[in-house]
Amino acid sequence: MGDHRWGITDDGHPTETSNLQTETEDSVFELLAQCFPFPSSNSVNCVIKLSRKSHALFLRKGLVGLSRGFVSLDASKPWILYWILQALDLLDERLSAEELERAVDTLNRCQDDVKGGFGGGPGQEPHLATTYAAIHALAIIGTEEAFDCIDRKKLYSWIMSLKQADGSFIMHHGGEVDVRGSYCVASVCKLLNLLSPSLTENMGTFIAKCQSYEGEGHGGYTFCGIAAIELLQETDLLDTRALTKWTVSRQMELEGGFQGRTNKLVDGCYSFWLGGLFPILDAIALRRDGINIDALQEYILICCQSPKGGLRDKPEKHPDYYHSCYCLSGLSIAQHNYVWSEDEQDFVVTLEGTKVVGDANNKLPATHPVHNIRIEYVKRIREYFQ
């Protein structure tokens, strides 16, 4: 955390102060240390609050317009929209009919009418990552207009044109190959009921070959590989023992949050990228005992909330839409108990094992640990395209 200490204001916000404290200030920190020890304390439960209103205001500003500082993200319009929509949805913020129509129109303009797939903006080359963001944003919107704008026939044809002989996918024509492509394809095609034998051939084998000697090596890529192979129902191809050991080791004892790689700092976004792995690991007959859900929620609520709204990587960092989305998604994962339902052939949430740290109003709806949209939205879009 550098040469800084952190306390909590009456409204639940973290506050930063210098290490050069007076004796009075030091005594306050000693008291805080007694009240709020890591990794967990019941006394914290009475104090920490999720600042819903300030976060919602921060996010809604992005729907109105973006400053010139976002020019570097010109090829990420579907991502920005997805991050904002997912975060607002988890905060139970409802959009107006006009806002939903504008969102659908924006995403539709990013769709390539000739090739299929979605680019980062109107007229841009379709890309698997922005296609993933667009489809999941449309799934959140959930209107008939949103679903009907998806050209599934052209989308499937375009995705198949990206497939390689070893079962991998290039991210776009002339682009790179990595496990992100496998996840984007698996998640999108699962939602749209496009998973065919031709599309899935050798996908699981390629993903399994990406597993490193550590069990894995990077939180985001690990999530992509495990989530994709779970959708394919081929998790038996993985070294799950090594994977579990590596994943459990990424939650830091002091901070309570997750680091993305060995010897890296904790980052709030991995609350989802790694926190979301535990329900999947549990679904393949392993235990979720390796995650400290209290400590993870405390890290998000104490360290990741910006006093002016929005969520961030860690203290001293500025809030942004990306971290707002994945910090809230990680908080949702940590609050709910997920089990695999043979009847549903998907994840469902049970009341047993549910734990909300802090104020009762901190509770968020359950996000799907694989798709990262609400569980009911996954069911809704799959039924529409059945």
Phi, psi and chi 1 to 4 in degrees:
 res  aa     phi    psi   chi1   chi2   chi3   chi4
   1 MET       -   -0.9  -62.6  -65.7 -178.7      -
   2 GLY    77.1 -161.6      -      -      -      -
   3 ASP   -89.1   59.1  -64.4  -33.1      -      -
   4 HIS  -140.3  157.0  -62.5   84.9      -      -
   5 ARG  -124.5  161.9  -62.6 -179.9 -178.5  177.2
   6 TRP  -131.3  135.3  -67.7   85.3      -      -
   7 GLY  -123.4 -168.6      -      -      -      -
   8 ILE  -135.1  130.6  -54.3  172.2      -      -
   9 THR   -79.9  174.5   63.1      -      -      -
  10 ASP   -63.4  -27.0  -69.4  -22.9      -      -
  11 ASP   -94.8   11.1   61.0   -5.6      -      -
  12 GLY    93.4    3.8      -      -      -      -
  13 HIS   -85.4  144.6  -71.2  -56.0      -      -
  14 PRO   -74.6  144.4   25.8  -32.0      -      -
  15 THR  -127.3  141.9   57.7      -      -      -
  16 GLU  -103.1  138.9  178.8 -175.3    7.1      -
  17 THR  -139.0  159.6   57.5      -      -      -
  18 SER   -76.5  158.6  169.1      -      -      -
  19 ASN   -70.0  -15.6  -91.6  -16.5      -      -
  20 LEU   -83.1   82.6  -58.5  174.9      -      -
  21 GLN  -104.7  153.0  -55.7  -67.7  -27.0      -
  22 THR   -76.7  170.0   64.0      -      -      -
  23 GLU   -60.8  -37.3  -69.7 -174.4    4.1      -
  24 THR   -63.9  -44.7  -58.1      -      -      -
  25 GLU   -65.7  -37.3  -69.6  170.9  -34.0      -
  26 ASP   -62.4  -37.7  -81.8  -24.8      -      -
  27 SER   -66.4  -32.9   64.6      -      -      -
  28 VAL   -64.6  -43.0  170.4      -      -      -
  29 PHE   -67.6  -33.2  -81.3  107.4      -      -
  30 GLU   -63.6  -40.9  -71.2  176.1    8.1      -
  31 LEU   -64.7  -43.1  178.2   60.2      -      -
  32 LEU   -61.9  -37.9  -74.0  171.9      -      -
  33 ALA   -63.1  -34.3      -      -      -      -
  34 GLN   -73.7  -35.5  -65.5  174.1   19.6      -
  35 CYS   -79.9  -34.5  -67.8      -      -      -
  36 PHE  -125.1   60.6  -50.6  124.4      -      -
  37 PRO   -73.6  149.5   29.2  -34.8      -      -
  38 PHE   -92.3  153.6 -101.3   73.8      -      -
  39 PRO   -87.4  -11.9   33.1  -36.9      -      -
  40 SER  -159.4  150.5  179.4      -      -      -
  41 SER  -158.4  136.5  169.2      -      -      -
  42 ASN   -64.7  -26.5  -71.1  -27.2      -      -
  43 SER   -65.1  -28.4   60.8      -      -      -
  44 VAL   -64.9  -32.4  178.2      -      -      -
  45 ASN   -59.3  -21.9  -63.8  -11.4      -      -
  46 CYS   -89.4   -7.3  -56.8      -      -      -
  47 VAL  -115.2  -48.5  178.7      -      -      -
  48 ILE   -69.8  133.3  -49.9  176.3      -      -
  49 LYS  -128.7  142.0  -66.7 -178.2 -179.7  179.2
  50 LEU   -81.6  120.5  179.2   63.8      -      -
  51 SER   -82.4   73.9  -58.4      -      -      -
  52 ARG   -56.9  -47.7  -69.8  173.9  173.3  -91.2
  53 LYS   -63.2  -45.7  -69.7 -175.7  178.4  179.7
  54 SER   -67.5  -35.5   60.5      -      -      -
  55 HIS   -68.4  -40.8  -60.7  -30.3      -      -
  56 ALA   -63.9  -41.3      -      -      -      -
  57 LEU   -62.6  -42.9  -72.5  172.0      -      -
  58 PHE   -59.4  -44.8  171.4   81.4      -      -
  59 LEU   -71.3  -40.3  -67.3  160.8      -      -
  60 ARG   -65.7  -27.0  -77.2 -174.0  175.3  -83.0
  61 LYS   -60.5  -33.2  -72.6  179.3 -178.3  177.1
  62 GLY   -68.9  -23.9      -      -      -      -
  63 LEU   -78.7  -22.2  -66.8  178.9      -      -
  64 VAL   -80.0  -44.0  176.5      -      -      -
  65 GLY   174.5  158.5      -      -      -      -
  66 LEU  -116.8  149.6  -58.4  173.6      -      -
  67 SER   -76.7  173.7   68.6      -      -      -
  68 ARG   -64.3  -19.6  -71.9 -179.9  -65.1  177.5
  69 GLY   -64.9  -14.7      -      -      -      -
  70 PHE   -91.7    8.5  -76.7   85.8      -      -
  71 VAL   -61.0  -29.8   67.3      -      -      -
  72 SER   -69.4  -14.5   61.9      -      -      -
  73 LEU  -105.3   26.0  -66.9  175.9      -      -
  74 ASP   -60.8  -28.5  179.7   62.7      -      -
  75 ALA   -94.4   19.9      -      -      -      -
  76 SER  -128.2   25.7  -60.1      -      -      -
  77 LYS   -57.6  -46.1  -70.1 -177.2  177.0   69.0
  78 PRO   -61.6  -34.8  -25.2   36.5      -      -
  79 TRP   -64.8  -47.5  -84.3  116.2      -      -
  80 ILE   -59.3  -42.5  -65.3  171.6      -      -
  81 LEU   -65.5  -43.2 -164.0   47.8      -      -
  82 TYR   -61.8  -47.5  164.8   70.0      -      -
  83 TRP   -57.3  -45.1  -65.2  -28.1      -      -
  84 ILE   -68.0  -46.3  -67.1  174.6      -      -
  85 LEU   -63.2  -43.6  -69.7  178.8      -      -
  86 GLN   -64.6  -43.4  167.6   67.4   -7.9      -
  87 ALA   -65.1  -45.1      -      -      -      -
  88 LEU   -63.9  -38.9  -75.6  172.7      -      -
  89 ASP   -64.5  -40.7 -169.4   61.7      -      -
  90 LEU   -66.6  -26.3  -71.2  176.3      -      -
  91 LEU   -85.2    3.7  -67.7  170.2      -      -
  92 ASP    62.4   32.3  -75.5  -41.4      -      -
  93 GLU   -90.6  119.5  -72.2  -75.1  -38.0      -
  94 ARG   -93.5  137.2  -66.4  -69.7  172.8 -105.1
  95 LEU   -92.0  152.7  -59.5 -176.7      -      -
  96 SER   -74.8  165.2   66.6      -      -      -
  97 ALA   -60.0  -37.7      -      -      -      -
  98 GLU   -65.7  -42.3 -179.3 -176.9   -2.8      -
  99 GLU   -63.8  -39.8  -71.5  173.7  -42.9      -
 100 LEU   -65.6  -41.2  -66.4  176.0      -      -
 101 GLU   -63.6  -41.7  -71.1  173.9    6.5      -
 102 ARG   -62.9  -40.6  -76.1 -178.9   54.2 -133.2
 103 ALA   -64.0  -44.5      -      -      -      -
 104 VAL   -63.3  -42.5  172.7      -      -      -
 105 ASP   -62.2  -42.9 -179.7   63.8      -      -
 106 THR   -60.8  -47.0  -63.0      -      -      -
 107 LEU   -67.5  -38.6  -67.1  168.1      -      -
 108 ASN   -63.3  -35.1 -161.9   20.1      -      -
 109 ARG   -67.5  -22.4  -70.3  170.9 -175.0  -91.4
 110 CYS   -84.1   -9.2  -64.2      -      -      -
 111 GLN   -80.8  134.7 -172.9  169.4 -154.8      -
 112 ASP   -82.6  112.4 -167.9  -51.5      -      -
 113 ASP   -69.1  -20.0  -66.6  -25.9      -      -
 114 VAL   -96.4  -54.5  177.5      -      -      -
 115 LYS   -82.4  -34.2  -61.7  177.7 -177.5  177.7
 116 GLY    95.6  165.7      -      -      -      -
 117 GLY    83.6  170.4      -      -      -      -
 118 PHE  -119.5  136.1  -67.2   76.4      -      -
 119 GLY   -94.3 -177.8      -      -      -      -
 120 GLY   -76.2  -11.8      -      -      -      -
 121 GLY  -169.3  174.1      -      -      -      -
 122 PRO   -57.2  129.9  -25.1   34.9      -      -
 123 GLY    79.3    2.2      -      -      -      -
 124 GLN   -91.7  156.9  -65.1 -176.2   19.3      -
 125 GLU   -59.4  130.5 -179.7   75.6    9.7      -
 126 PRO   -62.8  143.3   19.8  -29.9      -      -
 127 HIS  -141.6  141.6 -167.5  -74.4      -      -
 128 LEU   -61.5  -37.9  -82.1  178.7      -      -
 129 ALA   -65.8  -46.7      -      -      -      -
 130 THR   -73.5  -26.4   46.3      -      -      -
 131 THR   -65.0  -44.2  -63.9      -      -      -
 132 TYR   -55.9  -49.4  166.9   94.0      -      -
 133 ALA   -61.8  -42.9      -      -      -      -
 134 ALA   -64.7  -47.3      -      -      -      -
 135 ILE   -63.7  -40.6  -64.0  -60.9      -      -
 136 HIS   -72.2  -32.8  -73.9   68.4      -      -
 137 ALA   -66.2  -42.6      -      -      -      -
 138 LEU   -64.7  -33.9  -69.1  167.9      -      -
 139 ALA   -65.7  -36.2      -      -      -      -
 140 ILE   -67.3  -44.4  -66.4  170.6      -      -
 141 ILE   -60.1  -49.0  -65.4  168.5      -      -
 142 GLY    72.4   11.6      -      -      -      -
 143 THR   -86.8  162.9   61.9      -      -      -
 144 GLU   -61.6  -38.1 -171.3  170.8  -14.1      -
 145 GLU   -60.8  -40.2  179.0 -172.4   16.8      -
 146 ALA   -64.4  -44.9      -      -      -      -
 147 PHE   -70.5  -38.4  -66.5  158.5      -      -
 148 ASP   -72.7  -17.2  -72.9  -13.4      -      -
 149 CYS   -77.4  -12.3   83.8      -      -      -
 150 ILE   -80.7  120.1  -57.7  169.7      -      -
 151 ASP   -89.5   89.7 -168.7  -31.3      -      -
 152 ARG   -65.1  -36.8  -67.6  168.0   71.9 -120.6
 153 LYS   -63.5  -49.1 -175.4  176.2 -179.2  179.3
 154 LYS   -69.0  -35.7  -71.3 -178.6  179.4  177.5
 155 LEU   -62.3  -46.4  175.0   61.4      -      -
 156 TYR   -62.6  -43.8  179.6   81.4      -      -
 157 SER   -62.1  -41.3  177.4      -      -      -
 158 TRP   -66.6  -43.2  171.6   71.3      -      -
 159 ILE   -61.6  -42.8  -70.9  175.3      -      -
 160 MET   -63.3  -30.2  -72.8  -61.1  -63.5      -
 161 SER   -71.5  -14.3   73.8      -      -      -
 162 LEU   -93.3  -10.1  -57.7  176.4      -      -
 163 LYS   -74.7  139.7 -173.6  169.9 -177.3 -177.3
 164 GLN  -104.8  163.6  -53.2  -59.9  -65.1      -
 165 ALA   -61.8  -28.9      -      -      -      -
 166 ASP   -84.4    4.5   63.3   -6.0      -      -
 167 GLY    95.6   -3.1      -      -      -      -
 168 SER   -86.6  175.6   65.1      -      -      -
 169 PHE  -133.5  135.2  -69.0   84.1      -      -
 170 ILE   -77.5  149.2   52.8  176.7      -      -
 171 MET   -70.0  -28.9  -63.1  -59.3  -68.7      -
 172 HIS  -162.4  169.6   59.6   90.6      -      -
 173 HIS   -61.8  121.9  -70.9  -64.7      -      -
 174 GLY    84.4    7.9      -      -      -      -
 175 GLY   -97.2 -173.8      -      -      -      -
 176 GLU   -86.9  162.6   72.0  -80.9   15.5      -
 177 VAL  -111.7  129.0  167.9      -      -      -
 178 ASP  -162.2  178.4   58.0   56.5      -      -
 179 VAL   -71.4  -14.6   76.6      -      -      -
 180 ARG   -58.6  -41.1  -69.3  176.5  -54.0  151.1
 181 GLY   -60.9  -39.6      -      -      -      -
 182 SER   -62.2  -43.4  -58.3      -      -      -
 183 TYR   -67.5  -46.1  169.8   62.0      -      -
 184 CYS   -57.9  -43.9  -69.4      -      -      -
 185 VAL   -65.1  -48.7  167.6      -      -      -
 186 ALA   -62.7  -43.2      -      -      -      -
 187 SER   -68.5  -48.0 -173.3      -      -      -
 188 VAL   -61.6  -47.7  164.1      -      -      -
 189 CYS   -70.8  -27.8  -68.9      -      -      -
 190 LYS   -66.6  -44.3 -176.2   72.0  171.3 -178.0
 191 LEU   -64.6  -36.0  -67.2 -179.2      -      -
 192 LEU   -97.2    7.6  -59.6  179.9      -      -
 193 ASN    54.1   51.1  -76.5  -60.7      -      -
 194 LEU  -117.1    6.9  -68.8  174.4      -      -
 195 LEU   -72.5  109.3  -75.2  177.6      -      -
 196 SER  -115.4  161.3   68.4      -      -      -
 197 PRO   -57.3  -37.2  -26.8   35.9      -      -
 198 SER   -65.7  -39.2  -62.3      -      -      -
 199 LEU   -72.3  -39.5 -174.1  141.1      -      -
 200 THR   -88.0   -6.2   59.6      -      -      -
 201 GLU   -58.1  125.0 -175.5  179.2    6.0      -
 202 ASN    69.6    3.0  -65.5  -33.0      -      -
 203 MET   -62.1  -48.2  -81.3 -176.2   69.6      -
 204 GLY   -62.8  -38.9      -      -      -      -
 205 THR   -63.2  -42.7  -57.3      -      -      -
 206 PHE   -62.5  -45.0  167.5   77.5      -      -
 207 ILE   -61.4  -44.0  -65.3  168.4      -      -
 208 ALA   -61.4  -34.7      -      -      -      -
 209 LYS   -68.8  -19.6  -72.3 -180.0  178.9  178.3
 210 CYS   -79.7  -12.1  -66.4      -      -      -
 211 GLN   -67.8  132.5 -170.1  171.1   13.9      -
 212 SER   -90.7  177.8   75.1      -      -      -
 213 TYR   -64.6  -23.8   71.1   94.7      -      -
 214 GLU   -77.8  -13.9  -74.7 -173.5  -73.0      -
 215 GLY   109.2  -36.5      -      -      -      -
 216 GLU  -172.7 -178.3  -99.6  -49.5  -25.8      -
 217 GLY  -140.3  -20.3      -      -      -      -
 218 HIS  -143.1  131.8 -177.0  -79.9      -      -
 219 GLY   -58.0  -44.8      -      -      -      -
 220 GLY   -67.8  -43.7      -      -      -      -
 221 TYR   -69.7  -34.2  -73.9   78.8      -      -
 222 THR   -61.8  -46.1  -57.4      -      -      -
 223 PHE   -59.0  -46.7  174.1   85.6      -      -
 224 CYS   -58.3  -43.9  -72.3      -      -      -
 225 GLY   -66.9  -47.8      -      -      -      -
 226 ILE   -67.9  -42.4 -100.4  -69.1      -      -
 227 ALA   -64.7  -41.1      -      -      -      -
 228 ALA   -66.0  -45.6      -      -      -      -
 229 ILE   -72.0  -24.4 -150.6  165.2      -      -
 230 GLU   -68.4  -41.6 -170.6  -80.6  -29.8      -
 231 LEU   -63.2  -30.5  -71.9  169.0      -      -
 232 LEU   -83.1   -9.1  -61.3  172.8      -      -
 233 GLN    58.5   43.8  -65.4  -66.9  -72.2      -
 234 GLU  -128.0   33.9  -64.9 -176.8   27.8      -
 235 THR   -66.4  -15.2   52.8      -      -      -
 236 ASP   -66.1  -13.6   57.7  -56.5      -      -
 237 LEU   -78.3  -11.6  -63.2  175.1      -      -
 238 LEU   -95.1  156.5  -62.4  176.8      -      -
 239 ASP   -85.6   86.2 -177.9  -13.1      -      -
 240 THR   -69.6  -27.2   50.6      -      -      -
 241 ARG   -65.6  -47.8 -177.8 -179.8  -64.8  -85.0
 242 ALA   -65.7  -38.7      -      -      -      -
 243 LEU   -62.5  -44.3  172.9   64.0      -      -
 244 THR   -64.7  -43.9  -56.2      -      -      -
 245 LYS   -60.0  -44.1 -179.3  179.8  178.6 -178.9
 246 TRP   -65.7  -44.5 -178.9   87.3      -      -
 247 THR   -64.7  -46.4  -55.1      -      -      -
 248 VAL   -60.4  -34.8  168.6      -      -      -
 249 SER   -73.1  -10.4  -60.5      -      -      -
 250 ARG   -84.8  -13.6  -60.4  -74.8   69.3   75.8
 251 GLN   -83.1  123.0 -173.1  173.8   24.6      -
 252 MET   -84.9  135.9  -63.8  -66.9   94.9      -
 253 GLU   -65.9  -39.2 -175.2  175.9   -4.7      -
 254 LEU   -74.6  -55.1  173.9   62.9      -      -
 255 GLU   -77.1  -36.1  -61.6   93.8  -29.8      -
 256 GLY    93.6  -16.5      -      -      -      -
 257 GLY   -91.8 -176.4      -      -      -      -
 258 PHE  -106.0  141.8  -75.3   94.1      -      -
 259 GLN   -91.9  153.6   60.9  178.8 -174.2      -
 260 GLY   -85.4  -25.6      -      -      -      -
 261 ARG  -144.7  163.0  -73.4  177.7  -74.1  166.1
 262 THR   -58.7  134.6  -55.6      -      -      -
 263 ASN    68.6   20.9  -65.5  -33.8      -      -
 264 LYS  -107.3  163.9  -68.1  -67.6 -175.3  177.6
 265 LEU   -74.7  158.2  -63.5  176.1      -      -
 266 VAL   -65.0  143.6  167.3      -      -      -
 267 ASP  -138.3  131.3 -176.5  -24.5      -      -
 268 GLY   -58.5  -29.9      -      -      -      -
 269 CYS   -66.3  -26.7   71.3      -      -      -
 270 TYR   -74.0   -4.6  -67.8  110.6      -      -
 271 SER   -58.1  -32.3  -58.4      -      -      -
 272 PHE   -94.6  -49.4  174.4   76.9      -      -
 273 TRP   -56.9  -35.0  -65.3  124.4      -      -
 274 LEU  -103.7  -37.4  -75.0  165.3      -      -
 275 GLY   -60.7  -33.9      -      -      -      -
 276 GLY   -70.8  -13.4      -      -      -      -
 277 LEU   -73.8  -27.8  -72.2  178.4      -      -
 278 PHE   -65.4  -42.1  -73.8   89.5      -      -
 279 PRO   -61.9  -34.1  -24.1   34.9      -      -
 280 ILE   -69.8  -42.7  -56.7  174.3      -      -
 281 LEU   -61.9  -38.3  -69.3  172.8      -      -
 282 ASP   -65.2  -34.5 -172.0   54.3      -      -
 283 ALA   -68.8  -21.8      -      -      -      -
 284 ILE  -102.7   37.2   53.0  178.7      -      -
 285 ALA    71.9   25.3      -      -      -      -
 286 LEU  -109.1  176.9  -63.4  172.7      -      -
 287 ARG  -101.9  152.2  -60.7  -65.2  -58.7  169.0
 288 ARG   -93.6    6.5 -161.8 -174.8 -179.4 -164.4
 289 ASP   -63.0  -18.0  -59.8  -19.0      -      -
 290 GLY   -71.4  -14.7      -      -      -      -
 291 ILE  -101.9  134.6 -176.5  174.1      -      -
 292 ASN   -94.6   96.7 -173.2  -34.6      -      -
 293 ILE   -69.3  -29.2   59.1  173.9      -      -
 294 ASP   -66.0  -48.5  -68.9   62.1      -      -
 295 ALA   -64.0  -39.0      -      -      -      -
 296 LEU   -64.1  -44.8  179.1   57.7      -      -
 297 GLN   -63.2  -39.4  -69.4 -174.9   56.5      -
 298 GLU   -64.0  -40.6  -72.7  170.2   13.9      -
 299 TYR   -61.4  -45.0  177.7   75.4      -      -
 300 ILE   -64.3  -46.7  -63.7  168.5      -      -
 301 LEU   -74.0  -33.7  -67.2  166.4      -      -
 302 ILE   -90.3  -43.7  -63.6  172.5      -      -
 303 CYS   -99.8  -24.6  -62.7      -      -      -
 304 CYS   -99.8   -9.9  -64.1      -      -      -
 305 GLN   -84.3  125.0  -66.9 -164.2   86.1      -
 306 SER   -83.9  135.7  172.8      -      -      -
 307 PRO   -57.7  -27.3  -25.0   34.4      -      -
 308 LYS   -95.4    6.8  -66.0 -176.7  179.5  179.9
 309 GLY   105.9  148.6      -      -      -      -
 310 GLY    89.4  161.7      -      -      -      -
 311 LEU  -118.0  160.2  -69.1   97.6      -      -
 312 ARG  -138.1  172.5   55.5 -163.7  177.0 -173.8
 313 ASP   -60.1  -54.3  166.0   -8.3      -      -
 314 LYS  -163.3  168.7   58.6  177.2   66.2   68.3
 315 PRO   -53.9  145.7  -27.0   35.3      -      -
 316 GLU    85.2  -14.6  -61.1 -177.9  -10.1      -
 317 LYS   -90.0  157.6  -63.2  -72.0 -173.0  177.3
 318 HIS   -86.5  148.4  -65.1  -66.9      -      -
 319 PRO   -70.8  154.7   28.9  -36.5      -      -
 320 ASP  -152.5  171.3   55.9   58.6      -      -
 321 TYR   -70.0  -36.8  -57.7  128.7      -      -
 322 TYR   -59.8  -53.3  169.2   85.5      -      -
 323 HIS   -70.6  -30.3  -76.2   93.0      -      -
 324 SER   -61.1  -42.6  -65.6      -      -      -
 325 CYS   -64.2  -52.0  170.2      -      -      -
 326 TYR   -82.3  -24.1  -68.1  111.2      -      -
 327 CYS   -68.4  -44.7  -75.2      -      -      -
 328 LEU   -66.9  -36.4  -69.9  172.2      -      -
 329 SER   -65.0  -40.9  -61.2      -      -      -
 330 GLY   -65.7  -37.2      -      -      -      -
 331 LEU   -63.0  -41.3 -175.8   61.0      -      -
 332 SER   -61.8  -46.1  170.8      -      -      -
 333 ILE   -58.3  -43.2  -69.5  -73.3      -      -
 334 ALA   -70.4  -22.4      -      -      -      -
 335 GLN   -85.8  -18.6  -70.0  175.5  -15.6      -
 336 HIS  -117.4  155.7  -63.3  -80.3      -      -
 337 ASN  -106.4  117.4 -175.9   46.3      -      -
 338 TYR  -102.6  138.5  -62.4   82.2      -      -
 339 VAL  -133.4  156.3  -63.8      -      -      -
 340 TRP   -87.6  128.1  178.8 -100.2      -      -
 341 SER  -103.1  119.5  169.1      -      -      -
 342 GLU   -66.9  -34.0  -69.7  -65.6  -22.1      -
 343 ASP   -66.0  -46.5  -67.6  -23.1      -      -
 344 GLU   -81.1  -20.1  -63.3  -75.1  -20.1      -
 345 GLN    53.8   44.0  -78.1  -64.2  -67.6      -
 346 ASP  -165.6  177.2 -154.6  -14.1      -      -
 347 PHE   -79.8  141.8  -69.6   94.1      -      -
 348 VAL  -130.7  162.4  -63.7      -      -      -
 349 VAL  -107.4  137.1  172.7      -      -      -
 350 THR  -113.3  154.4   66.0      -      -      -
 351 LEU   -71.2  -31.6  -66.4  176.9      -      -
 352 GLU   -65.2  129.0 -177.0 -178.7   -2.1      -
 353 GLY    90.5   -2.5      -      -      -      -
 354 THR   -70.4  134.3  -62.3      -      -      -
 355 LYS  -144.6  122.2  176.6   67.5  178.8  -66.1
 356 VAL  -113.7  117.0  177.2      -      -      -
 357 VAL   -83.6  138.6  169.6      -      -      -
 358 GLY    87.1 -153.3      -      -      -      -
 359 ASP   -60.8  144.9 -170.9  -88.9      -      -
 360 ALA   -60.9  -26.3      -      -      -      -
 361 ASN   -73.4   -4.2 -164.5   43.8      -      -
 362 ASN   -73.9  -14.2  -68.2  -12.6      -      -
 363 LYS   -65.7  131.1 -173.2  175.1 -178.5  179.9
 364 LEU  -109.8  158.8  -58.9  177.1      -      -
 365 PRO   -65.7  160.3   22.9  -32.9      -      -
 366 ALA   -79.6  124.5      -      -      -      -
 367 THR   -93.2  150.1 -166.0      -      -      -
 368 HIS   -71.2  128.4 -164.2  -70.1      -      -
 369 PRO   -68.3  -14.8   23.0  -32.0      -      -
 370 VAL  -101.9  -46.7  171.7      -      -      -
 371 HIS   -91.2  -21.4  -62.9  -74.5      -      -
 372 ASN    55.9   47.8 -160.7   24.4      -      -
 373 ILE  -137.0  166.9   57.2  177.2      -      -
 374 ARG   -55.0  145.0  -71.1 -156.7 -157.7 -166.4
 375 ILE   -57.0  -40.1  -70.9  177.6      -      -
 376 GLU   -68.8  -25.4   56.2  -95.4   36.1      -
 377 TYR   -72.4  -33.8  -63.2  170.0      -      -
 378 VAL   -61.2  -46.7  172.7      -      -      -
 379 LYS   -64.3  -39.4 -174.0  175.5 -178.2  179.3
 380 ARG   -63.9  -48.3  178.0  174.9   64.5 -170.3
 381 ILE   -72.3  -33.6 -170.4  170.7      -      -
 382 ARG   -67.7  -38.7  -68.1 -160.5   65.3 -151.5
 383 GLU   -67.9  -35.3  -73.5  179.8  -12.7      -
 384 TYR   -62.8  -39.0 -171.1   86.4      -      -
 385 PHE  -100.2   18.7  -70.8  112.4      -      -
 386 GLN   -64.9      - -168.9   65.1   48.7      -
